[in-house]
Amino acid sequence: MAHALTSVRLLLAVPFGLLMAQAGARRAAQAALVMLVAIATDLLDGPLARRRGTVTATGAAFDHTADCLFVTSGLVGGASRGAFPWALPVLVAAAFVQYVLDSYWLYHGRALRANRLGRWNGILYFVPPAIEIAIRLGLEGLQPLLPLLVWGLVLSTLASMGGRLWALRAQLRRSPGSLAGERKGLSPR
């Protein structure tokens, strides 16, 4: 059942992006409805899986992928209309790719390896589309907040990605097969 909820969010990604790419209050209202359904499925799938004892690393990866595709689709749609700078959807996608590669490939993990800043960013990525929808629905007073939030997310995403690279660099230096790891094992002559 949790996978079904996550699948709904995944299926809503393209319609959400298309609605975000179109101007007007009617499309904004439709985008708001789609976003509310997506957020509801996101809030319900994890607790449902925990309650039923069906939590898996694959399910968590599916959940994160659905979140990323949904929010990136909305950000791309908004960017195509000029509501967001292209830097944000590009960085969201790049950060997710780094998160997956870093977790599975580089660390040979069986689950995604999150960091605190990345976790907060993942939650906050939903906010710019929500604010932009609210602005199109008549809450123009939120307009000054949108660029501050978007550029703050661009900076925090860069910081998160930099932190992951720094941690990877440190791990590679400690690895026995690395040049730095081999130097540590050499005895002084």
SETOR-351215 format. One line per 8 residues: number of its first residue (from 1); their letters; for each residue y, z, x of N, C-alpha, C. Coordinates in Angstrom, 1 decimal. Atoms other than C-alpha are relative to their C-alpha. Last residue first. Layout:
! residues N
NUM = A = Y:Z:X:Y:Z:X:Y:Z:X | ...;
! end
This chain:
! residues 189
189 = RPSLGKRE = 0.6:0.3:-1.3:5.0:6.8:62.7:0.8:0.6:1.1 | -1.0:0.3:-1.1:5.8:8.3:59.3:-0.7:-0.3:1.3 | -0.3:-1.1:-0.9:2.9:8.1:56.8:1.0:-0.4:1.0 | 0.1:0.2:-1.4:3.0:5.4:54.2:0.3:1.3:0.7 | 1.4:-0.4:-0.4:2.4:6.5:50.5:-0.2:-0.2:1.5 | 0.1:-1.5:0.1:6.1:6.4:49.7:-1.3:0.5:0.5 | -0.8:-0.6:-1.1:6.4:2.9:51.1:-0.1:1.5:-0.1 | 0.8:0.1:-1.2:3.5:1.7:48.8:0.8:0.7:1.2;
181 = GALSGPSR = 1.1:-0.9:0.1:5.4:3.0:45.8:-0.9:0.0:1.2 | -0.6:-1.3:-0.1:8.6:1.2:46.8:-1.1:1.1:0.0 | -0.4:-0.2:-1.4:6.6:-2.0:47.3:0.6:1.3:0.3 | -1.3:0.5:-0.3:4.9:-1.6:44.0:0.4:0.2:1.4 | 0.1:1.4:-0.5:1.2:-1.2:43.5:1.3:-0.6:0.4 | 0.7:0.1:-1.3:1.3:2.6:43.3:0.0:-1.4:0.6 | 1.4:0.5:0.2:4.0:2.6:40.6:-0.7:-0.2:1.4 | 1.1:-1.0:-0.2:6.9:4.9:41.3:-1.4:-0.5:-0.1;
173 = RLQARLAW = -0.1:-0.6:-1.3:9.4:2.1:41.9:-1.0:1.1:0.3 | 0.5:1.0:-1.0:8.2:0.3:38.9:0.1:0.5:1.4 | 1.5:-0.1:0.1:8.8:3.4:36.8:-0.6:-1.0:1.0 | 0.5:-1.2:-0.6:12.4:3.7:38.0:-1.5:0.1:0.0 | -0.2:0.1:-1.5:13.1:0.0:37.3:-0.6:1.3:0.7 | 1.0:0.9:-0.5:11.6:0.4:33.8:0.1:-0.1:1.5 | 1.3:-0.7:0.1:13.7:3.4:33.1:-1.1:-0.8:0.5 | 0.0:-1.0:-1.1:16.8:1.5:34.3:-1.3:0.8:0.0;
165 = LRGGMSAL = 0.1:0.7:-1.3:15.9:-1.5:32.2:0.0:1.0:1.1 | 1.4:0.4:-0.1:15.4:0.7:29.1:-0.3:-0.7:1.3 | 0.8:-1.2:-0.2:18.8:2.4:29.7:-1.5:-0.3:0.2 | -0.1:-0.4:-1.4:20.4:-1.0:30.1:-0.8:1.2:0.3 | 0.7:1.0:-0.8:19.0:-2.1:26.8:0.1:0.3:1.4 | 1.5:-0.3:0.2:20.2:1.1:25.1:-0.8:-1.0:0.9 | 0.3:-1.3:-0.7:23.7:0.7:26.7:-1.5:0.3:-0.2 | 0.0:0.3:-1.4:23.9:-3.0:25.6:-0.4:1.3:0.8;
157 = TSLVLGWV = 1.2:0.8:-0.2:22.9:-1.9:22.1:-0.1:-0.4:1.5 | 1.1:-1.0:-0.1:25.5:0.9:22.2:-1.3:-0.8:0.1 | 0.0:-0.8:-1.2:28.2:-1.6:23.2:-1.2:0.9:0.1 | 0.2:0.9:-1.1:27.3:-4.2:20.5:-0.1:0.8:1.3 | 1.5:0.3:-0.1:26.9:-1.4:18.0:-0.3:-0.9:1.1 | 0.7:-1.2:-0.5:30.4:-0.1:18.8:-1.5:-0.2:0.1 | -0.2:0.0:-1.5:31.7:-3.7:18.5:-0.6:1.3:0.6 | 0.7:1.1:-0.6:30.2:-3.9:15.0:0.1:0.0:1.5;
149 = LLPLLPQL = 1.4:-0.3:0.1:31.4:-0.5:13.9:-0.8:-1.1:0.7 | 0.2:-1.1:-0.9:35.0:-1.1:15.1:-1.5:0.3:0.0 | 0.1:0.4:-1.4:34.9:-4.6:13.6:-0.2:1.2:0.9 | 1.1:0.9:-0.4:33.8:-3.2:10.2:0.0:-0.5:1.4 | 1.1:-0.7:-0.6:36.1:-0.2:9.9:-1.1:-0.9:0.5 | -0.3:-0.4:-1.3:39.3:-2.2:9.4:-1.2:0.7:0.7 | -0.2:1.1:-0.9:37.8:-4.0:6.4:0.3:0.5:1.5 | 1.0:-0.2:-1.1:36.7:-0.9:4.6:0.1:-1.0:1.1;
141 = GELGLRIA = -0.4:-1.1:-0.9:39.9:-0.9:2.5:-1.0:0.3:1.1 | -0.7:0.5:-1.2:38.8:-4.2:1.1:0.5:1.0:1.0 | -0.5:-1.1:-0.8:36.4:-2.5:-1.3:0.6:-0.4:1.3 | -1.3:-0.5:0.4:36.3:-5.4:-3.7:0.4:1.2:0.8 | 0.0:-0.5:1.3:32.7:-6.6:-3.8:1.2:0.7:-0.4 | 0.0:1.1:0.9:33.2:-8.7:-0.7:0.0:0.4:-1.5 | -1.3:0.7:-0.1:34.2:-5.6:1.2:0.1:-1.2:-1.0 | -1.0:-0.8:0.8:31.1:-3.8:-0.1:1.4:-0.6:0.0;
133 = IEIAPPVF = 0.3:0.2:1.5:28.9:-6.6:1.1:1.0:0.8:-0.8 | -0.5:1.3:0.3:30.6:-6.4:4.5:-0.3:-0.4:-1.4 | -1.5:-0.1:0.1:30.0:-2.7:4.6:0.6:-1.3:-0.4 | -0.4:-0.8:1.2:26.3:-3.1:3.8:1.5:0.1:-0.2 | 0.2:0.8:1.2:25.9:-5.9:6.3:0.4:0.7:-1.3 | -0.9:1.1:0.1:27.5:-3.7:9.0:-0.2:-1.0:-1.2 | -1.3:-0.4:0.5:25.4:-0.6:8.1:1.0:-1.2:-0.1 | -0.1:0.3:1.4:21.9:-2.0:8.4:1.4:0.2:-0.5;
125 = YLIGNWRG = -0.1:1.4:0.2:22.2:-2.1:12.2:0.0:-0.4:-1.5 | -1.4:0.4:0.2:22.9:1.7:12.1:0.1:-1.6:-0.2 | -0.5:-0.5:1.3:19.2:2.6:11.6:1.4:-0.6:-0.3 | 0.9:0.6:1.0:17.9:0.5:14.5:0.4:0.4:-1.4 | -0.5:1.4:0.2:20.9:1.6:16.6:-0.8:-0.7:-1.1 | -1.2:0.0:0.8:19.8:5.2:16.0:0.6:-1.4:-0.2 | 0.4:-0.4:1.4:16.3:4.5:17.2:1.2:0.1:-0.9 | 0.5:1.2:0.7:17.6:2.5:20.2:-0.4:0.4:-1.4;
117 = LRNARLAR = -1.1:0.8:0.4:19.7:5.5:21.2:-0.5:-1.3:-0.7 | -0.8:-0.6:1.1:16.8:7.9:21.0:1.1:-1.0:-0.4 | -0.9:-0.9:-0.6:14.3:5.7:22.9:1.0:0.5:-1.1 | -1.4:0.0:0.4:11.3:4.1:21.4:0.8:0.9:0.9 | -0.5:-1.1:-0.8:7.9:3.2:23.0:1.5:0.0:-0.3 | -1.4:0.2:-0.5:6.1:1.0:20.5:0.5:1.3:0.6 | -1.0:-0.2:1.0:2.4:1.7:20.4:1.4:-0.2:0.5 | 0.7:0.4:1.2:-0.8:0.9:22.3:1.0:0.2:-1.2;
109 = GHYLWYSD = 0.2:-1.0:1.1:1.0:0.9:25.5:-0.7:-0.5:-1.2 | 1.4:0.1:0.5:0.5:-1.3:28.5:-0.3:1.0:-1.0 | 0.5:-1.3:0.0:3.9:-0.1:29.9:-1.5:0.0:-0.5 | -0.3:-0.6:-1.2:5.1:-3.6:30.8:-0.6:1.4:0.2 | 0.3:0.8:-1.2:3.4:-5.5:28.1:0.2:0.8:1.3 | 1.3:0.5:0.0:3.3:-3.2:25.1:-0.4:-0.7:1.3 | 1.0:-0.9:0.6:6.3:-1.0:25.1:-1.4:-0.5:0.3 | -0.1:-1.2:-0.8:8.7:-3.0:27.4:-1.1:0.9:-0.4;
101 = LVYQVFAA = 0.6:0.3:-1.3:7.7:-6.3:25.8:-0.1:1.3:0.8 | 1.4:0.4:0.1:8.3:-4.9:22.3:-0.7:-0.2:1.4 | 0.8:-1.1:0.5:11.5:-3.1:23.0:-1.5:-0.2:-0.1 | 0.1:-0.9:-1.2:12.9:-6.0:25.1:-0.9:1.2:-0.4 | 1.0:0.6:-0.9:12.1:-8.3:22.1:-0.2:0.8:1.3 | 1.3:-0.1:0.6:13.9:-5.9:19.8:-1.1:-0.6:0.9 | 0.4:-1.4:-0.2:16.9:-5.6:22.1:-1.4:0.2:-0.6 | 0.4:-0.2:-1.4:17.1:-9.4:22.3:-0.4:1.4:0.3;
93 = AVLVPLAW = 1.2:0.7:-0.3:17.1:-9.8:18.5:-0.5:0.3:1.4 | 1.1:-0.7:0.8:19.7:-7.1:18.0:-1.3:-0.6:0.3 | 0.5:-1.2:-0.7:21.7:-8.6:20.9:-1.0:0.8:-0.8 | 0.7:0.5:-1.2:21.8:-12.1:19.3:-0.5:1.3:0.8 | 1.4:0.4:0.3:22.6:-10.6:15.9:-0.7:-0.4:1.2 | 0.8:-1.1:0.6:25.6:-8.6:17.4:-1.4:-0.5:-0.4 | 0.6:-0.9:-1.0:27.0:-11.2:19.8:-0.9:1.0:-0.6 | 1.3:0.3:-0.2:27.5:-13.7:17.0:-0.7:0.9:1.1;
85 = PFAGRSAG = 0.1:0.8:-1.2:30.6:-11.9:15.9:-1.5:-0.3:0.3 | 0.4:-0.8:-1.2:30.4:-10.7:12.4:0.0:-0.9:1.2 | -0.2:-1.4:0.3:32.0:-11.9:9.1:-0.3:0.9:1.2 | -1.1:-0.6:-0.8:32.5:-15.4:10.5:0.2:1.4:-0.3 | -1.2:0.0:0.8:30.5:-17.1:7.7:1.2:0.5:0.8 | -0.2:1.4:0.3:27.6:-18.0:10.1:1.3:-0.1:-0.8 | -0.7:0.6:-1.2:28.0:-14.4:11.5:0.2:-1.5:-0.3 | -1.4:-0.4:0.0:27.2:-13.0:8.0:0.8:-0.7:1.2;
77 = GVLGSTVF = -0.7:0.6:1.2:24.0:-15.1:7.7:1.5:0.4:0.0 | -0.2:1.5:-0.3:23.0:-14.2:11.3:0.7:-0.6:-1.2 | -1.0:0.1:-1.0:23.6:-10.5:10.5:0.3:-1.4:0.4 | -1.3:-0.3:0.6:21.6:-10.7:7.4:1.1:-0.1:0.9 | -0.3:1.1:0.9:18.7:-12.4:9.2:1.3:0.2:-0.7 | -0.5:1.1:-0.8:18.9:-9.9:12.0:0.3:-1.2:-0.9 | -1.4:-0.3:-0.4:18.7:-7.0:9.5:0.5:-1.2:0.8 | -0.9:-0.1:1.2:15.6:-8.4:7.8:1.4:0.2:0.4;
69 = LCDATHDF = -0.2:1.3:0.6:13.9:-9.6:11.0:0.9:0.0:-1.2 | -0.8:0.9:-0.9:14.4:-6.4:12.8:0.3:-1.3:-0.7 | -1.4:-0.5:-0.1:13.3:-4.2:9.9:0.8:-0.9:0.8 | -0.7:0.3:1.3:10.2:-6.3:9.3:1.4:0.4:0.0 | -0.2:1.4:0.0:9.3:-6.1:13.0:0.7:-0.5:-1.3 | -1.2:0.3:-0.9:9.8:-2.4:13.0:0.3:-1.5:0.0 | -1.2:-0.6:0.6:7.5:-2.0:10.0:1.2:-0.3:0.8 | -0.3:0.8:1.1:4.8:-4.3:11.5:1.3:0.4:-0.7;
61 = AAGTATVT = -0.5:1.2:-0.6:4.9:-2.4:14.8:0.5:-1.0:-1.1 | -1.4:-0.4:-0.5:4.5:0.9:12.9:0.7:-1.3:0.6 | -0.9:-0.2:1.1:1.6:-0.6:11.0:1.4:0.3:0.4 | -0.3:1.3:0.5:0.0:-1.8:14.2:0.9:0.0:-1.2 | -1.0:0.6:-0.9:0.4:1.6:15.8:0.3:-1.4:-0.5 | 0.6:0.7:-1.1:-1.5:3.0:12.7:1.2:-0.5:0.9 | -1.0:0.4:-1.0:-0.6:5.4:9.9:-0.8:-0.6:1.2 | 0.2:1.3:-0.4:-3.2:5.3:7.1:1.0:-0.5:1.1;
53 = GRRRALPG = 0.8:-0.1:-1.3:-3.6:9.0:6.4:-0.3:-1.4:0.5 | 1.4:0.5:0.2:-2.6:8.5:2.7:-0.8:0.0:1.3 | 0.7:-0.7:1.0:0.4:10.8:3.0:-1.4:-0.5:-0.2 | 0.3:-1.4:-0.5:1.4:9.4:6.3:-0.8:0.8:-1.0 | 1.1:0.1:-1.0:1.2:5.8:5.1:-0.4:1.3:0.5 | 1.3:0.3:0.7:3.2:6.7:2.0:-1.1:-0.1:0.9 | 0.6:-1.2:0.7:5.8:8.5:4.1:-1.3:-0.3:-0.8 | 0.5:-1.0:-1.0:6.2:5.4:6.3:-0.6:1.3:-0.6;
45 = DLLDTAIA = 1.2:0.4:-0.6:6.4:2.8:3.5:-0.6:1.0:1.0 | 1.3:-0.4:0.7:8.8:4.6:1.2:-1.2:-0.3:0.8 | 0.1:-1.4:0.2:12.1:4.6:3.1:-1.3:0.5:-0.5 | 0.0:-0.6:-1.3:11.7:1.1:4.3:-0.1:1.5:0.0 | 1.3:0.3:-0.6:10.7:-0.2:0.9:-0.1:0.7:1.4 | 1.0:-0.8:0.8:13.8:1.5:-0.6:-1.4:-0.2:0.6 | -0.2:-1.4:-0.4:16.0:0.0:2.1:-1.0:0.9:-0.7 | 0.5:-0.1:-1.4:14.6:-3.5:1.4:0.1:1.4:0.5;
37 = VLMVLAAQ = 1.5:0.1:0.1:15.1:-3.1:-2.4:-0.6:0.2:1.4 | 0.5:-1.2:0.6:18.7:-1.9:-1.8:-1.5:0.0:-0.1 | 0.0:-1.1:-1.0:19.3:-4.8:0.5:-0.5:1.3:-0.5 | 1.1:0.2:-1.0:18.1:-7.3:-2.0:0.0:1.1:1.0 | 1.3:-0.3:0.7:20.4:-5.7:-4.7:-1.2:-0.2:1.0 | 0.1:-1.5:0.1:23.4:-5.7:-2.3:-1.3:0.4:-0.7 | 0.4:-0.5:-1.3:22.7:-9.4:-1.4:-0.1:1.5:0.0 | 1.4:0.4:-0.2:22.8:-10.3:-5.1:-0.5:0.5:1.3;
29 = AARRAGAQ = 0.7:-0.9:0.9:26.1:-8.4:-5.5:-1.5:-0.3:0.1 | -0.1:-1.3:-0.6:27.5:-10.2:-2.4:-0.8:1.0:-0.9 | 1.0:0.0:-1.1:26.4:-13.5:-3.8:-0.1:1.3:0.7 | 1.3:0.1:0.7:28.3:-12.8:-7.0:-1.1:0.0:1.0 | 0.5:-1.2:0.6:31.3:-11.5:-5.1:-1.4:-0.1:-0.6 | -0.1:-0.3:1.5:31.8:-14.6:-3.1:-0.6:1.3:-0.4 | -1.1:-0.9:0.4:30.9:-16.1:0.2:0.0:0.3:-1.5 | -0.9:0.6:1.1:27.5:-17.4:1.2:1.1:1.0:-0.4;
21 = AMLLGFPV = -0.7:1.2:-0.5:25.8:-16.7:4.5:0.9:-0.6:-1.0 | -1.1:-0.5:-0.9:24.9:-13.1:3.5:0.8:-1.2:0.5 | -1.0:-0.6:0.8:22.9:-14.6:0.5:1.2:0.5:0.9 | -0.7:1.1:0.8:21.0:-16.9:2.8:1.1:0.6:-0.8 | -0.8:0.8:-0.9:20.2:-14.1:5.2:0.8:-1.1:-0.7 | -1.1:-0.8:-0.4:19.0:-11.9:2.4:1.0:-0.7:0.9 | -1.0:0.0:1.1:16.9:-14.7:1.0:1.2:0.9:0.3 | -0.6:1.3:0.1:15.3:-15.1:4.5:1.0:0.0:-1.2;
13 = ALLLRVST = -0.9:0.3:-1.2:14.6:-11.4:5.1:0.8:-1.3:-0.2 | -1.4:0.0:0.4:13.3:-10.6:1.6:0.9:-0.4:1.1 | -0.2:1.2:0.8:9.7:-11.6:2.5:1.5:-0.1:-0.5 | 0.1:1.2:-0.8:9.7:-9.1:5.4:0.3:-1.3:-0.9 | -1.2:0.0:-0.9:11.0:-6.3:3.2:0.0:-1.3:0.8 | -1.1:0.3:0.9:8.2:-7.1:0.6:1.3:-0.1:0.8 | 0.0:1.4:0.3:5.7:-7.1:3.4:1.1:-0.5:-0.9 | -0.6:0.6:-1.2:6.7:-3.6:4.4:0.0:-1.5:-0.1;
5 = LAHAM = -1.5:-0.3:0.0:6.0:-2.4:0.9:0.7:-0.7:1.2 | -0.6:0.8:1.1:2.6:-4.2:0.9:1.5:0.2:-0.1 | -0.2:1.4:-0.5:1.8:-2.7:4.3:0.6:-0.9:-1.0 | -1.2:0.0:-0.9:2.4:0.8:2.9:0.3:-1.4:0.5 | -1.2:0.0:0.8:0.0:0.0:0.0:1.3:0.0:0.9;
! end
